[in-house]
Amino acid sequence: MIVYGYFRSSASYRLRIALNLKGLAPEMRFVHLLKGEQHNPAYREVNPQGFVPYFIDGDFHLSQSMAIIEYLDETHAEPPLLPKAPKDRALVRQIAQIVACDIHPLNNTRILTYLSQDLKVTDQQKTEWYCRWIHDGFKVIEGLLEARKDRFCVGDSPTLADICLIPQVANAARFQCSMDPFPLISAVNQRALELPAFAAAHPLQQPDAE
């Protein structure tokens, strides 16, 4: 297995957690997004979309972190990242997609670069933009956690929901977005980071971290 990633990429962070939980150690190759390495012709030959992470398993190539994680869950059964019960499974996907579909796309590197370079927003305005979308999504997730009060997002062990949530909490910390309104999310984050699979996946623990 080969994984192309970037230490600060939320999607790469998700995949690192999933790989760690599954006990998998692929060859890691690094694409520095802020240096524009995703636009290099050599990388575009590997992944025409130019995003990270990008996953290679023999002759099988796959982009998009959610698709890669579900592929891993179906090819390496233990531990399962999606519950068996249909309602729990759907709730896990709901939380994961709030992060992956509603929050993350508005706050990824190319959007922030566009805000700064093309629209000429100030650093303060960029931070307000970033925190606005995190807070909107986290309000909904906090309510979902309140309704269940499980140890993790859904149940007593990590799932795809936690895999998506914890990198976004790290982003909130990096941009100094207040987590005061989200004590349940903060508690889940603390429990997750006590697990080696999550702790080792943290951006600052990666070989390409700066």
Backbone as JSON, one array per atom type, in Angstrom:
{
  "sequence": "MIVYGYFRSSASYRLRIALNLKGLAPEMRFVHLLKGEQHNPAYREVNPQGFVPYFIDGDFHLSQSMAIIEYLDETHAEPPLLPKAPKDRALVRQIAQIVACDIHPLNNTRILTYLSQDLKVTDQQKTEWYCRWIHDGFKVIEGLLEARKDRFCVGDSPTLADICLIPQVANAARFQCSMDPFPLISAVNQRALELPAFAAAHPLQQPDAE",
  "N": [[0.84, -1.2, 0.0], [0.4, 2.28, -0.7], [0.32, 5.61, 0.38], [-0.37, 8.9, -0.41], [-0.01, 11.99, 1.13], [-0.53, 14.88, 3.28], [0.67, 16.59, 6.08], [-0.98, 18.48, 7.4], [-3.42, 18.25, 6.21], [-6.82, 17.69, 6.64], [-8.29, 15.58, 5.6], [-6.27, 13.74, 5.02], [-5.43, 13.29, 7.62], [-7.69, 12.02, 8.69], [-7.55, 9.59, 7.27], [-5.09, 8.59, 8.19], [-5.74, 8.03, 10.87], [-7.65, 5.98, 10.52], [-6.08, 4.01, 9.25], [-4.24, 3.51, 11.31], [-5.95, 2.5, 13.3], [-6.69, 0.15, 12.07], [-4.32, -1.16, 12.1], [-2.52, -0.93, 9.99], [0.28, -0.16, 7.94], [1.14, 1.62, 5.56], [3.36, 2.6, 2.84], [4.35, 5.91, 3.12], [4.0, 8.86, 1.3], [4.75, 12.25, 0.6], [3.01, 15.25, -0.06], [3.35, 18.53, -0.38], [1.1, 20.86, 0.27], [0.99, 23.67, 0.64], [3.23, 24.51, -0.66], [2.52, 24.03, -3.18], [2.87, 21.54, -4.37], [0.97, 19.76, -5.14], [0.25, 20.5, -7.65], [2.25, 19.75, -9.31], [3.39, 18.22, -12.33], [4.28, 15.56, -12.13], [2.95, 14.56, -9.85], [0.32, 14.94, -10.67], [0.16, 13.05, -12.64], [-0.03, 10.79, -11.15], [-2.32, 11.3, -9.53], [-4.85, 12.73, -11.02], [-6.67, 14.64, -10.05], [-5.3, 15.94, -8.08], [-5.54, 16.18, -5.32], [-5.11, 15.37, -1.8], [-5.86, 12.8, 0.61], [-4.23, 10.24, -1.38], [-4.58, 6.95, -2.51], [-3.04, 3.84, -2.97], [-3.32, 0.5, -3.69], [-1.77, -2.09, -4.6], [-2.68, -2.67, -7.86], [-4.83, -1.07, -7.63], [-6.23, 2.07, -7.46], [-7.23, 4.92, -5.58], [-9.04, 7.83, -4.71], [-10.26, 10.4, -2.42], [-11.0, 10.59, 0.88], [-13.12, 9.46, 2.4], [-14.12, 7.4, 0.79], [-11.83, 5.82, 0.62], [-11.46, 5.08, 3.31], [-13.79, 3.59, 3.81], [-13.35, 1.53, 2.0], [-11.09, 0.34, 3.18], [-12.32, -0.51, 5.53], [-13.98, -2.47, 4.59], [-12.22, -4.3, 3.55], [-10.49, -4.95, 5.55], [-11.5, -6.18, 8.25], [-11.44, -5.8, 11.06], [-10.64, -3.43, 13.61], [-14.19, -2.85, 13.32], [-15.35, 0.05, 11.62], [-17.79, 1.07, 11.2], [-20.97, 0.75, 12.67], [-22.99, -2.24, 13.11], [-25.77, -2.1, 13.42], [-28.45, -0.7, 11.65], [-29.54, 1.91, 12.23], [-27.65, 3.08, 13.94], [-25.47, 2.97, 12.24], [-26.28, 4.71, 10.22], [-26.39, 7.08, 11.69], [-23.71, 7.44, 12.38], [-22.67, 7.92, 9.81], [-24.04, 10.28, 9.29], [-22.92, 12.16, 11.13], [-20.24, 12.03, 10.29], [-20.5, 13.03, 7.69], [-21.45, 15.61, 8.12], [-19.12, 16.82, 8.93], [-17.32, 16.17, 6.78], [-18.64, 16.95, 4.47], [-20.01, 19.37, 4.92], [-18.55, 21.14, 6.65], [-15.69, 20.89, 6.19], [-15.21, 21.27, 3.28], [-15.54, 24.04, 2.95], [-13.44, 25.11, 4.26], [-10.98, 24.24, 3.42], [-7.57, 24.07, 2.12], [-7.38, 25.18, -0.49], [-9.6, 26.86, -0.62], [-9.07, 28.68, 1.45], [-6.75, 29.81, 0.45], [-7.77, 31.06, -1.82], [-9.44, 32.95, -0.61], [-7.53, 34.58, 0.64], [-5.63, 35.31, -1.41], [-7.06, 35.95, -3.77], [-9.5, 37.25, -3.07], [-8.53, 38.93, -1.19], [-8.94, 39.05, 1.59], [-8.55, 39.9, 5.07], [-6.34, 38.47, 7.59], [-7.75, 38.22, 9.96], [-10.4, 38.25, 9.07], [-10.36, 35.91, 7.57], [-9.98, 34.03, 9.59], [-12.37, 34.39, 11.01], [-14.19, 33.51, 9.08], [-13.4, 30.81, 8.94], [-13.92, 29.83, 11.55], [-16.64, 30.3, 11.7], [-17.88, 28.32, 10.06], [-17.04, 25.97, 11.22], [-18.24, 26.22, 13.76], [-20.97, 26.29, 13.09], [-21.39, 23.66, 12.13], [-20.53, 22.15, 14.34], [-22.39, 22.82, 16.3], [-24.64, 21.34, 15.58], [-23.62, 18.72, 15.73], [-22.94, 18.59, 18.44], [-25.48, 18.62, 19.57], [-26.42, 16.13, 18.66], [-24.7, 14.42, 20.02], [-25.45, 15.0, 22.62], [-27.97, 13.85, 22.71], [-27.44, 11.16, 22.92], [-25.19, 10.58, 24.58], [-22.92, 8.87, 24.59], [-19.74, 7.14, 24.92], [-18.0, 7.61, 22.81], [-18.6, 9.17, 19.6], [-20.75, 7.66, 18.54], [-21.66, 5.13, 20.33], [-19.38, 3.02, 22.26], [-16.88, 2.77, 21.24], [-14.44, 3.92, 18.84], [-15.58, 5.24, 15.7], [-16.27, 5.83, 12.2], [-17.36, 8.35, 12.47], [-15.97, 9.58, 14.63], [-13.43, 9.5, 13.53], [-13.66, 11.41, 11.55], [-14.4, 13.67, 13.05], [-12.37, 14.32, 14.98], [-10.0, 15.36, 13.61], [-11.14, 17.78, 12.78], [-11.57, 19.11, 15.15], [-8.94, 19.54, 15.87], [-8.28, 21.37, 13.86], [-9.93, 23.48, 14.65], [-8.62, 24.21, 17.0], [-6.18, 25.06, 15.93], [-6.89, 27.37, 14.57], [-7.81, 28.83, 16.6], [-10.52, 28.75, 17.31], [-13.27, 29.05, 19.4], [-14.0, 26.48, 21.69], [-15.67, 26.38, 23.78], [-18.56, 26.26, 23.67], [-18.96, 23.58, 23.2], [-18.82, 21.15, 24.95], [-19.22, 18.36, 24.95], [-18.25, 17.45, 22.51], [-15.59, 18.18, 22.94], [-14.97, 16.44, 25.03], [-15.18, 13.93, 23.81], [-13.12, 14.24, 21.97], [-10.9, 14.37, 23.71], [-10.94, 11.79, 24.84], [-10.5, 10.27, 22.54], [-7.92, 11.08, 21.75], [-6.43, 9.92, 23.69], [-6.05, 7.42, 22.81], [-3.69, 5.39, 21.16], [-3.84, 5.14, 18.34], [-5.13, 7.46, 17.45], [-3.57, 9.48, 18.61], [-1.06, 9.11, 17.4], [-1.62, 9.81, 14.84], [-1.84, 12.52, 14.74], [-1.29, 15.73, 13.25], [1.17, 17.06, 13.98], [2.79, 14.97, 14.64], [3.75, 13.86, 12.37], [6.12, 12.83, 9.81], [6.52, 14.81, 7.86], [5.87, 17.13, 9.1], [5.96, 20.63, 9.89]],
  "CA": [[0.0, 0.0, 0.0], [1.05, 3.59, -0.73], [-0.58, 6.73, 0.65], [0.12, 10.26, -0.57], [-0.73, 12.85, 2.06], [0.08, 16.12, 3.78], [0.46, 16.49, 7.53], [-2.06, 19.33, 7.9], [-4.67, 17.93, 5.52], [-7.8, 17.01, 7.48], [-8.64, 14.31, 4.97], [-5.14, 12.83, 5.26], [-5.48, 12.98, 9.06], [-8.73, 10.98, 8.83], [-7.06, 8.32, 6.75], [-4.07, 8.1, 9.11], [-6.41, 7.43, 12.02], [-8.24, 4.7, 10.1], [-4.98, 3.06, 9.04], [-3.72, 3.13, 12.63], [-6.93, 1.64, 13.96], [-6.66, -1.15, 11.39], [-3.0, -1.75, 12.22], [-1.89, -0.94, 8.67], [1.4, 0.78, 7.85], [1.54, 1.75, 4.17], [4.43, 3.55, 2.52], [3.82, 7.26, 3.1], [4.66, 9.83, 0.43], [4.26, 13.53, 1.06], [2.71, 16.27, -1.06], [3.25, 19.76, 0.4], [0.06, 21.65, -0.38], [1.27, 25.11, 0.65], [4.27, 24.75, -1.67], [1.94, 23.79, -4.5], [3.34, 20.29, -4.96], [-0.17, 19.05, -5.72], [0.12, 20.9, -9.05], [3.37, 19.24, -10.09], [2.98, 17.23, -13.33], [4.57, 14.19, -11.67], [1.86, 14.12, -8.97], [-0.92, 14.88, -11.45], [0.15, 11.77, -13.34], [-0.5, 9.81, -10.17], [-3.68, 11.66, -9.16], [-5.23, 13.86, -11.87], [-7.38, 15.67, -9.29], [-4.29, 16.69, -7.35], [-5.83, 16.3, -3.9], [-4.66, 14.32, -0.89], [-4.93, 11.7, 0.36], [-4.41, 9.36, -2.53], [-4.33, 5.61, -1.98], [-2.73, 2.81, -3.96], [-3.25, -0.86, -3.14], [-1.45, -2.88, -5.78], [-3.08, -1.97, -9.08], [-6.07, -0.34, -7.34], [-5.98, 3.46, -7.07], [-8.46, 5.51, -5.05], [-8.99, 9.14, -4.05], [-11.35, 10.75, -1.5], [-10.74, 9.91, 2.15], [-14.26, 8.66, 2.86], [-14.15, 6.19, -0.01], [-10.67, 5.01, 1.0], [-11.7, 4.51, 4.64], [-14.79, 2.52, 3.71], [-12.67, 0.41, 1.35], [-10.29, -0.33, 4.2], [-13.21, -1.17, 6.48], [-14.54, -3.66, 3.95], [-11.16, -5.26, 3.23], [-9.82, -5.28, 6.81], [-12.75, -6.12, 9.03], [-11.28, -5.48, 12.48], [-11.96, -3.26, 14.22], [-15.13, -2.22, 12.4], [-15.48, 1.51, 11.75], [-19.21, 1.37, 11.06], [-21.75, -0.2, 13.45], [-23.85, -3.16, 12.36], [-27.17, -1.67, 13.5], [-28.69, 0.3, 10.6], [-29.75, 3.27, 12.73], [-26.35, 3.57, 14.41], [-24.64, 3.13, 11.05], [-26.72, 5.94, 9.57], [-26.01, 8.22, 12.54], [-22.26, 7.62, 12.18], [-22.47, 8.58, 8.51], [-24.55, 11.65, 9.4], [-21.9, 12.99, 11.78], [-19.08, 12.09, 9.41], [-20.77, 13.87, 6.53], [-21.5, 17.01, 8.57], [-17.73, 17.3, 8.88], [-16.65, 16.0, 5.49], [-19.39, 17.58, 3.37], [-20.51, 20.7, 5.26], [-17.53, 22.0, 7.25], [-14.36, 20.82, 5.57], [-15.04, 21.86, 1.95], [-15.5, 25.49, 3.02], [-12.27, 25.55, 5.03], [-9.75, 23.57, 3.02], [-6.45, 24.94, 1.74], [-7.61, 25.95, -1.72], [-10.56, 27.91, -0.31], [-8.37, 29.7, 2.23], [-5.85, 30.49, -0.48], [-8.61, 31.93, -2.66], [-9.87, 34.08, 0.22], [-6.39, 35.47, 0.89], [-4.94, 35.8, -2.59], [-7.96, 36.49, -4.78], [-10.46, 38.19, -2.48], [-7.75, 39.86, -0.36], [-9.48, 39.22, 2.95], [-7.53, 39.98, 6.11], [-6.18, 37.26, 8.38], [-8.84, 38.17, 10.91], [-11.61, 37.86, 8.34], [-10.21, 34.5, 7.22], [-10.23, 33.26, 10.81], [-13.82, 34.45, 11.28], [-14.8, 32.6, 8.1], [-13.07, 29.44, 9.33], [-14.63, 29.47, 12.78], [-18.08, 30.32, 11.44], [-18.38, 27.06, 9.51], [-16.83, 24.95, 12.25], [-19.25, 26.38, 14.81], [-22.28, 25.88, 12.55], [-21.45, 22.2, 12.11], [-20.37, 21.6, 15.68], [-23.65, 22.98, 17.05], [-25.49, 20.2, 15.25], [-23.01, 17.5, 16.26], [-23.07, 18.64, 19.9], [-26.85, 18.19, 19.87], [-26.52, 14.69, 18.42], [-24.01, 13.76, 21.13], [-26.27, 15.19, 23.83], [-29.11, 12.94, 22.66], [-27.02, 9.78, 23.2], [-24.24, 10.58, 25.7], [-22.04, 7.72, 24.5], [-18.34, 7.44, 25.2], [-17.54, 8.25, 21.58], [-19.73, 9.81, 18.91], [-21.83, 6.69, 18.49], [-21.2, 3.91, 20.98], [-18.27, 3.04, 23.21], [-15.6, 2.61, 20.53], [-14.37, 4.89, 17.74], [-16.17, 4.91, 14.41], [-15.99, 6.81, 11.16], [-17.75, 9.67, 12.97], [-14.84, 10.11, 15.4], [-12.32, 9.66, 12.6], [-13.86, 12.69, 10.88], [-14.55, 14.78, 14.0], [-11.16, 14.71, 15.71], [-9.2, 16.31, 12.83], [-11.76, 19.09, 12.72], [-11.29, 19.75, 16.44], [-7.56, 20.03, 15.76], [-8.34, 22.58, 13.05], [-10.5, 24.53, 15.49], [-7.56, 24.66, 17.9], [-5.15, 25.77, 15.17], [-7.41, 28.7, 14.23], [-8.27, 29.42, 17.87], [-11.98, 28.81, 17.37], [-13.69, 28.68, 20.76], [-14.68, 25.2, 21.89], [-16.47, 26.47, 25.0], [-19.95, 25.81, 23.53], [-19.02, 22.2, 22.75], [-18.13, 20.31, 25.94], [-19.3, 16.94, 24.62], [-17.25, 17.24, 21.45], [-14.28, 18.27, 23.57], [-14.75, 15.23, 25.82], [-14.91, 12.85, 22.84], [-11.79, 14.49, 21.44], [-9.91, 14.0, 24.72], [-10.91, 10.32, 24.93], [-9.9, 9.74, 21.32], [-6.49, 11.35, 21.73], [-5.78, 9.02, 24.63], [-5.81, 6.17, 22.1], [-2.49, 5.52, 20.32], [-4.16, 5.29, 16.91], [-5.45, 8.86, 17.21], [-2.43, 10.32, 19.0], [0.02, 8.97, 16.41], [-2.07, 10.4, 13.57], [-1.89, 13.98, 14.85], [-0.41, 16.37, 12.26], [2.51, 17.4, 14.46], [3.56, 13.76, 14.81], [4.07, 13.3, 11.06], [7.48, 13.11, 9.34], [6.59, 16.02, 7.04], [5.39, 18.28, 9.88], [6.85, 21.78, 9.97]],
  "C": [[0.87, 1.25, 0.0], [0.0, 4.64, -0.45], [0.18, 8.04, 0.43], [-0.69, 11.15, 0.36], [0.06, 14.09, 2.4], [-0.28, 16.24, 5.24], [-0.72, 17.31, 8.03], [-3.4, 19.05, 7.22], [-5.61, 17.16, 6.44], [-8.16, 15.64, 6.92], [-7.53, 13.29, 5.13], [-5.11, 12.38, 6.72], [-6.52, 11.89, 9.31], [-8.18, 9.61, 8.43], [-5.97, 7.74, 7.66], [-4.69, 7.43, 10.33], [-6.96, 6.05, 11.65], [-7.17, 3.64, 9.9], [-4.42, 2.58, 10.37], [-4.67, 2.2, 13.36], [-6.91, 0.24, 13.37], [-5.3, -1.85, 11.52], [-2.26, -1.85, 10.91], [-0.82, 0.14, 8.6], [1.86, 0.88, 6.4], [2.77, 2.63, 4.01], [3.81, 4.93, 2.4], [4.66, 8.15, 2.19], [3.99, 11.17, 0.65], [4.13, 14.53, -0.09], [2.46, 17.57, -0.29], [2.28, 20.72, -0.31], [0.39, 23.13, -0.43], [2.39, 25.48, -0.33], [3.78, 24.45, -3.08], [2.36, 22.49, -5.15], [2.22, 19.46, -5.56], [-0.38, 19.39, -7.19], [1.26, 20.38, -9.92], [2.9, 18.18, -11.08], [3.21, 15.79, -12.87], [3.46, 13.68, -10.75], [0.55, 14.03, -9.73], [-0.99, 13.61, -12.3], [-0.34, 10.65, -12.43], [-1.98, 10.04, -9.86], [-4.1, 12.89, -9.94], [-5.96, 14.97, -11.13], [-6.42, 16.51, -8.47], [-4.53, 16.84, -5.86], [-5.08, 15.23, -3.11], [-5.79, 14.04, 0.08], [-5.23, 11.0, -0.95], [-3.85, 8.01, -2.14], [-4.09, 4.64, -3.12], [-2.58, 1.48, -3.24], [-3.03, -1.8, -4.31], [-1.78, -2.11, -7.05], [-4.37, -1.19, -8.9], [-5.73, 1.04, -6.8], [-7.3, 4.09, -6.63], [-8.18, 6.86, -4.42], [-10.21, 9.28, -3.15], [-11.26, 9.91, -0.22], [-11.89, 9.02, 2.6], [-14.35, 7.35, 2.1], [-13.01, 5.26, 0.38], [-10.93, 4.32, 2.35], [-12.73, 3.4, 4.58], [-14.22, 1.31, 2.98], [-11.84, -0.37, 2.37], [-11.17, -1.09, 5.19], [-13.79, -2.46, 5.9], [-13.48, -4.72, 3.63], [-10.35, -5.68, 4.45], [-10.86, -5.11, 7.91], [-12.58, -5.61, 10.45], [-10.3, -4.34, 12.7], [-12.91, -2.57, 13.26], [-15.26, -0.72, 12.68], [-16.91, 1.99, 11.55], [-20.0, 0.33, 11.86], [-22.6, -1.11, 12.56], [-25.3, -2.69, 12.33], [-27.43, -0.56, 12.49], [-28.85, 1.72, 11.11], [-28.44, 3.87, 13.23], [-25.44, 3.84, 13.22], [-24.98, 4.43, 10.33], [-26.31, 7.17, 10.38], [-24.51, 8.49, 12.42], [-22.01, 8.35, 10.87], [-22.97, 10.02, 8.55], [-23.49, 12.57, 10.0], [-20.67, 13.14, 10.89], [-19.31, 13.04, 8.25], [-21.0, 15.34, 6.9], [-20.11, 17.61, 8.51], [-17.21, 17.31, 7.45], [-17.34, 16.74, 4.35], [-19.8, 19.02, 3.66], [-19.43, 21.64, 5.79], [-16.26, 22.05, 6.41], [-14.25, 21.47, 4.2], [-14.95, 23.38, 1.95], [-14.2, 26.01, 3.63], [-10.97, 24.9, 4.57], [-8.75, 24.55, 2.42], [-6.76, 25.78, 0.51], [-8.62, 27.06, -1.51], [-9.88, 29.03, 0.46], [-7.4, 30.49, 1.36], [-6.61, 31.47, -1.36], [-9.05, 33.17, -1.88], [-8.74, 35.09, 0.38], [-5.86, 36.12, -0.39], [-5.86, 36.47, -3.61], [-8.91, 37.54, -4.22], [-9.8, 39.17, -1.52], [-8.37, 40.1, 1.02], [-8.32, 39.28, 3.93], [-7.42, 38.64, 6.83], [-7.32, 37.11, 9.39], [-10.14, 37.74, 10.24], [-11.55, 36.38, 7.95], [-10.48, 33.62, 8.43], [-11.71, 33.25, 11.16], [-14.58, 33.53, 10.34], [-14.62, 31.15, 8.58], [-13.9, 29.0, 10.52], [-16.14, 29.45, 12.57], [-18.58, 28.95, 11.0], [-18.12, 25.89, 10.46], [-17.94, 25.03, 13.3], [-20.63, 25.96, 14.32], [-22.42, 24.37, 12.58], [-21.38, 21.6, 13.5], [-21.63, 21.77, 16.53], [-24.57, 21.79, 16.81], [-24.92, 18.92, 15.86], [-23.13, 17.46, 17.78], [-24.47, 18.19, 20.32], [-27.04, 16.69, 19.68], [-25.82, 13.92, 19.54], [-24.81, 13.86, 22.42], [-27.42, 14.18, 23.88], [-28.72, 11.51, 23.05], [-26.12, 9.65, 24.43], [-23.43, 9.28, 25.75], [-20.61, 8.13, 24.83], [-17.68, 8.1, 24.0], [-18.76, 8.78, 20.84], [-20.96, 8.92, 18.89], [-21.31, 5.39, 19.09], [-19.95, 4.12, 21.82], [-16.91, 2.78, 22.56], [-15.6, 3.55, 19.33], [-14.97, 4.34, 16.45], [-15.73, 5.96, 13.39], [-16.35, 8.22, 11.61], [-16.6, 10.32, 13.74], [-13.64, 10.37, 14.51], [-12.44, 11.0, 11.87], [-13.85, 13.87, 11.85], [-13.23, 15.25, 14.58], [-10.23, 15.61, 14.89], [-9.81, 17.7, 12.76], [-11.61, 19.83, 14.04], [-9.86, 20.28, 16.45], [-7.5, 21.3, 14.92], [-8.9, 23.75, 13.86], [-9.45, 25.09, 16.43], [-6.53, 25.49, 17.14], [-5.59, 27.18, 14.83], [-8.01, 29.41, 15.44], [-9.77, 29.69, 17.85], [-12.42, 28.31, 18.75], [-14.4, 27.34, 20.77], [-15.55, 25.22, 23.14], [-17.91, 26.0, 24.82], [-20.09, 24.31, 23.27], [-18.32, 21.25, 23.72], [-18.17, 18.82, 25.59], [-18.33, 16.58, 23.5], [-15.85, 17.25, 22.05], [-13.96, 17.01, 24.37], [-14.46, 14.03, 24.91], [-13.5, 13.0, 22.28], [-10.71, 14.06, 22.44], [-9.8, 12.48, 24.84], [-10.21, 9.72, 23.72], [-8.39, 9.9, 21.33], [-5.72, 10.56, 22.77], [-5.47, 7.66, 23.99], [-4.6, 6.34, 21.18], [-2.8, 5.76, 18.84], [-4.47, 6.73, 16.55], [-4.25, 9.75, 17.51], [-1.33, 10.28, 17.95], [-0.34, 9.6, 15.08], [-2.07, 11.92, 13.58], [-0.9, 14.62, 13.87], [1.01, 16.62, 12.74], [3.38, 16.17, 14.73], [4.04, 13.17, 13.48], [5.48, 13.69, 10.6], [7.61, 14.4, 8.54], [6.12, 17.26, 7.79], [6.44, 19.37, 9.93], [6.46, 22.68, 11.14]]
}
